[in-house]
């Protein structure tokens, strides 16, 4: 699954001049599932074509972003509700490392691979604002005018079956024969 944030680098209140694209996210999945690996990338400018890796499960010591499995010891000041958070991706050094100047990330993409198909925990949880239920995205920091979308990982373009190609060729051949006969 891919969590994509297209937020600008300034927050709604004008602060966070270099706010990371995805400041934080949380999930509450069925306990039978687990994240097997993850990768967080972002573009350093609007015109950039190659994303920069900000965090990864491959070599976590090389990046400032970490995948926390608990909230203990993690400072997440942007969260207004901390009940039942089962995990969080956070940046402990927003003013240092890859998220600092001159990298003003404009588009951040978090890709997660699960051991099996993600299933929301059916246990109702209070998630604030008078709402109840189990939400996949539990917290987020989206800049003014930005969006945060959770989508399945893109699949490759389907390849036509051989029979489809054969029918197309037969049809084109028939049209060519008909045109030649008509002329």
Helices and strands as residue ranges (DSSP letters): E 2-5, E 24-26, E 35-43, E 52-56, G 60-62, E 65-68, E 88-91, G 97-99, E 107-114, E 148-151, H 162-182
